[in-house]
Amino acid sequence: MNRIFGSSSSKKPKPSLQDAISSTDVRMQSVEVKVKKLDAELGRYKEQMSKLRNGPGKSAIEQRALRTLKQKKMYESQLAQLQQQTFNMESAALATENLRNTMATVDAMKVANKEMKKQYGKIDIDKIENMHYDMEDLLDQANEIQESLGRSYAVPDELDELDLQAELDALSLEEEDEGTSYLADLNKTPDYLDEEPVEVSEAPAKQEALKTTA
């Protein structure tokens, strides 16, 4: 029997909040169409009454206009209720979405907190401090090695400043002596000249005599 007519226990899924909002919007559109039709009908009645004099005909049109106006007021009241319902449902949907996002954020924070605790639990602060101390010792040893490699073997470890000053003065005296002898050599007459140096006043006459002999 269940295979033919279906099970009575089966239930349709309940409509969601968004489905209810969509359904209410459709009803609102239908009511708005009716209100527009009633407005057009009231406009015709108003035009007719403006052309008639007071009497039975005008009174009949007024009665129709009153019934139409009552219907319009009823639909307008229904439209206002539907609008309020839609507003309430949209507010609830927004609150639900915010709550869903909040719960997702809280869950993500819980997972991150658990992971951070797991990772930080593997870190030993004492080991890190010991590692820093070892690094400082290694750097000190490296500096000592560099100083040892840069040691000069040609210069004595201890030198007397007086001896250094005396050696510096001796070098200065040698430079002065070398400068004096150099100037003396410049003023000395060369040995390879065969004749005495000619005075400036006798040079033209001697040149003239050489030209005549030639």
C-alpha positions in Angstrom: 0.0 0.0 0.0 2.8 2.4 0.8 4.4 1.7 -2.6 1.1 2.7 -4.4 -0.2 5.6 -2.3 3.0 6.6 -0.5 3.8 6.7 3.1 1.7 9.0 5.3 4.7 9.6 7.5 6.6 11.4 4.7 6.7 15.1 5.2 7.6 17.9 2.8 10.5 20.0 3.7 9.6 23.2 5.6 10.0 26.4 3.6 13.0 28.4 4.4 12.9 32.1 5.5 14.0 33.2 2.1 11.1 31.2 0.5 8.7 32.9 2.8 10.0 36.3 1.9 9.7 35.5 -1.9 6.1 34.3 -1.4 5.2 37.4 0.5 6.7 39.6 -2.2 4.5 37.9 -4.8 1.4 38.5 -2.7 2.4 42.2 -2.3 2.7 42.6 -6.0 -0.8 41.1 -6.5 -2.3 43.5 -3.9 -0.5 46.5 -5.5 -2.1 45.6 -8.9 -5.6 45.5 -7.2 -5.0 48.9 -5.6 -4.0 50.4 -8.9 -7.2 49.1 -10.5 -9.3 50.5 -7.7 -7.5 53.9 -8.1 -8.4 53.9 -11.8 -12.0 53.0 -11.0 -12.3 55.8 -8.4 -10.9 58.2 -11.0 -13.7 57.3 -13.5 -16.4 57.7 -10.8 -15.0 61.1 -9.8 -15.1 62.2 -13.5 -18.7 61.0 -13.8 -19.9 62.7 -10.7 -18.3 66.0 -11.8 -20.5 65.9 -14.9 -23.9 65.1 -13.1 -26.2 67.2 -11.1 -27.5 66.2 -7.7 -30.0 63.4 -8.1 -30.5 59.6 -8.0 -27.9 59.0 -10.8 -25.2 60.9 -9.0 -26.1 59.2 -5.7 -25.7 55.7 -7.2 -22.3 56.6 -8.6 -21.3 57.9 -5.1 -22.3 54.6 -3.5 -20.2 52.7 -6.0 -17.3 55.1 -5.4 -17.7 54.5 -1.6 -17.6 50.7 -2.0 -14.6 51.0 -4.2 -12.8 53.3 -1.7 -13.5 50.8 1.1 -12.0 48.0 -1.0 -9.0 50.2 -1.7 -8.5 50.9 2.0 -8.7 47.2 2.8 -6.1 46.3 0.2 -3.9 49.1 1.3 -4.1 47.9 4.9 -3.3 44.3 3.7 -0.4 45.7 1.7 1.0 47.5 4.7 0.8 44.3 6.8 2.7 42.4 4.1 5.3 45.0 3.9 5.8 44.8 7.6 6.0 41.0 7.5 8.6 41.2 4.7 10.6 43.7 6.8 10.5 41.5 9.8 11.5 38.4 7.9 14.4 40.2 6.2 15.6 41.4 9.6 15.4 37.9 10.9 17.3 36.6 7.9 20.0 39.2 8.3 20.3 38.4 12.0 20.5 34.7 11.2 23.2 35.3 8.6 25.2 37.4 11.1 24.8 34.7 13.8 26.0 32.1 11.3 29.0 34.2 10.4 29.8 34.7 14.1 29.6 31.0 14.8 31.9 30.3 11.9 34.4 32.9 13.2 34.3 31.4 16.7 34.9 27.9 15.4 37.8 29.1 13.3 39.3 30.9 16.4 38.9 27.7 18.4 40.8 25.7 15.8 43.5 28.3 15.6 43.8 28.5 19.4 44.1 24.7 19.6 46.8 24.7 16.9 48.8 27.5 18.5 48.8 25.7 21.8 50.0 22.6 20.1 52.8 24.4 18.3 53.9 26.5 21.3 53.9 23.3 23.4 56.8 22.0 21.3 59.0 25.0 22.1 61.3 24.9 25.1 62.3 28.4 26.3 65.3 27.0 28.2 66.7 25.4 25.1 66.4 28.7 23.2 68.2 30.5 26.0 71.0 27.8 25.9 71.2 28.2 22.2 71.8 32.0 22.6 74.6 31.3 25.1 76.2 28.8 22.8 76.1 31.4 20.0 77.7 34.0 22.1 80.5 31.5 23.1 81.1 30.6 19.4 81.3 34.3 18.4 83.8 35.0 21.2 85.9 32.0 20.0 85.7 33.3 16.4 86.9 36.7 17.5 89.8 35.1 19.4 90.8 33.1 16.3 90.7 36.2 14.1 92.9 38.1 16.5 95.4 35.2 16.7 95.5 35.0 12.9 96.0 38.7 12.5 99.0 38.8 15.0 102.2 40.4 13.5 105.4 38.5 14.1 107.8 41.2 12.7 107.0 43.8 15.3 107.9 43.1 19.0 105.1 43.1 21.4 106.7 45.8 23.6 108.6 48.8 22.1 110.2 51.6 23.9 108.8 55.0 22.8 112.1 56.7 23.4 113.9 54.3 21.0 111.2 54.9 18.4 111.6 58.7 18.7 115.4 58.4 18.4 115.1 56.3 15.3 112.7 58.8 13.8 115.0 61.7 14.5 117.9 59.8 12.9 115.8 59.3 9.7 115.1 63.1 9.6 118.8 63.9 9.9 119.6 61.5 7.0 117.0 63.2 4.8 118.6 66.6 5.6 122.1 65.3 4.7 120.9 63.8 1.5 119.2 67.1 0.5 122.4 69.2 1.2 124.6 66.9 -0.9 122.2 66.9 -3.8 122.2 70.8 -3.9 126.0 70.8 -3.8 126.2 68.4 -6.8 123.9 70.8 -8.7 126.2 73.8 -8.2 129.4 71.8 -9.0 131.0 72.3 -12.4 131.0 69.1 -14.6 134.3 67.4 -15.2 133.8 66.6 -18.9 134.1 70.3 -20.1 137.4 71.0 -22.0 137.3 74.7 -21.9 136.6 77.2 -19.2 133.0 78.5 -19.2 132.5 81.6 -21.4 131.3 84.7 -19.8 128.1 86.1 -21.1 129.7 89.3 -22.5 132.4 87.4 -24.6 130.1 84.9 -26.2 129.1 86.9 -29.3 132.7 87.7 -30.3 133.9 84.2 -30.0 130.9 83.0 -32.1 131.9 85.5 -34.8 135.5 84.2 -34.8 134.4 80.7 -35.3 132.2 81.7 -38.3 135.3 83.4 -40.0 137.6 80.4 -39.5 135.0 78.1 -41.0 
